[in-house]
Amino acid sequence: MIFSPIKIGSLEVSNRIVVAPMCQYSAINGVMTDWHTQHLMQLGYSSAGLIMVEATAVEKIGRITHNCVGLYSDQNENAMRRVLNAARSVATNDLKFAIQLGHAGRKASHNVPWLGGRALSKAQDAWMTSAPSSIPFTQDSPLPKELDKGEMQQIIKNFVSATKRAVRLGFSAIEFHGAHGYLIHEFISPISNKRKDEYGGKLENRIKFPLEILTEVRKVVPPHIALGMRITGTDWREDGLSVKDAQRVAQILEENGLDYL
């Protein structure tokens, strides 16, 4: 069964082995390097059906660390094209590549894991983070700026722009990172979203901004490319998202044109 084809939306994948997105923290100014070339070429030999490229920021301040990959400039796009061309050249099967696009929100401006993963200091060139509400990620994290509606609209445009670049790069699937405490998850979760406007309160309001991203991105994604999202199943807190909430989120996303979760 694992070696049989599977259809995701209109995308057919040759087998059911998927390589999950793995942050390498090895980019320079959002640009992939030779590290990414050898990493993805090695995976290209694997005969997996689908390889998901690591979490990729849609804007510079949406990176988790200084060393995260981005897709917000021509330089980012051109470097990623070089890496993908090399990885595709060694594939031994009908290998498909996908990309996970995201924004770190209040979890941005942190150090790489092997240096502790804590929030950056001014001396480490920290930057202002943003979130649905001005609530820090941890006690040691800086206070993020609460996004206003204009800034939210700009983030939507940045998701659309990165998606257009991903389409040009020939990705077979595009996935939003809506889990693990990053921006989309921050909006959906009542732990991090305490807004008093139409984007806060009940679940249908908290998912409004992610749906606005989905709606605009859907317009620029050709039908042969699968569109998905990674979500959190539970926040593991009584005041957070439950499995029942995740089921409702899944239903809403499917109704609004998402191909897979």
ZIJOHU-V880297 format. One record per backbone hydrogen bond with DSSP energy under -1.0 kcal/mol. NH is the residue of the N-H (numbers start at 1). CO is the residue of the C=O. E is the energy in kcal/mol with one decimal. If there is no record, write none. Layout:
nh=(NH/NH)
co=(CO/CO)
e=(E/E)
This chain:
nh=(4/6/8/11/13/16/19/27/28/31/37/38/39/40/41/42/43/44/45/46/49/50/51/52/53/56/57/58/62/63/68/70/71/77/78/79/80/81/82/83/84/85/86/87/88/89/95/96/98/99/100/101/102/104/107/108/109/110/111/115/116/117/120/125/126/131/135/141/145/147/152/153/154/155/156/157/158/159/160/161/162/163/164/165/166/167/168/169/170/171/172/174/175/176/177/178/178/182/183/186/187/188/189/193/200/205/206/207/208/211/212/213/214/215/216/217/218/220/225/226/228/229/230/235/240/246/247/248/249/250/251/252/253/254/255/257/258/259/260)
co=(1/13/11/8/6/2/50/67/31/28/33/34/35/36/37/38/39/40/41/43/17/17/96/19/98/100/69/102/59/60/65/30/57/73/74/75/76/77/78/79/80/81/82/83/84/85/93/49/51/173/53/175/56/62/104/105/63/64/118/112/113/112/109/122/121/145/133/138/129/131/148/149/150/151/152/153/154/155/156/157/158/159/160/161/162/163/164/165/167/166/97/226/99/228/101/176/230/179/103/182/183/184/185/189/197/202/202/203/205/207/208/209/210/211/212/213/214/217/222/172/174/260/176/241/237/242/243/244/245/246/247/248/249/250/251/254/253/227/227)
e=(-1.6/-2.2/-3.4/-2.2/-3.2/-2.7/-2.7/-2.7/-2.0/-1.8/-1.3/-2.2/-2.2/-2.7/-2.1/-2.1/-1.6/-1.9/-1.1/-1.7/-1.8/-1.8/-2.3/-2.5/-3.2/-2.8/-2.6/-1.6/-1.6/-1.4/-1.3/-2.4/-2.4/-2.3/-2.9/-2.0/-2.2/-2.2/-1.8/-2.0/-2.8/-2.6/-1.7/-2.3/-2.9/-1.4/-2.3/-1.6/-2.9/-1.7/-1.3/-3.2/-2.4/-2.2/-2.3/-1.5/-1.0/-3.0/-3.0/-1.8/-2.0/-1.8/-2.8/-1.7/-1.2/-2.3/-2.4/-1.1/-2.9/-2.6/-2.1/-2.1/-1.7/-1.9/-2.1/-2.1/-2.1/-2.3/-2.3/-2.7/-2.5/-2.2/-2.3/-1.8/-2.3/-2.4/-2.1/-1.7/-1.4/-1.8/-3.2/-2.7/-3.0/-2.4/-2.3/-1.1/-1.9/-1.8/-2.1/-2.7/-1.8/-1.8/-2.6/-1.6/-1.7/-1.4/-2.1/-2.1/-1.2/-2.1/-1.8/-2.1/-2.4/-2.8/-1.9/-2.5/-2.8/-1.7/-1.9/-2.1/-2.6/-1.2/-2.7/-2.8/-1.8/-2.2/-2.2/-1.7/-2.8/-2.6/-2.1/-2.5/-2.7/-2.3/-2.2/-1.6/-2.1/-3.0/-1.1)
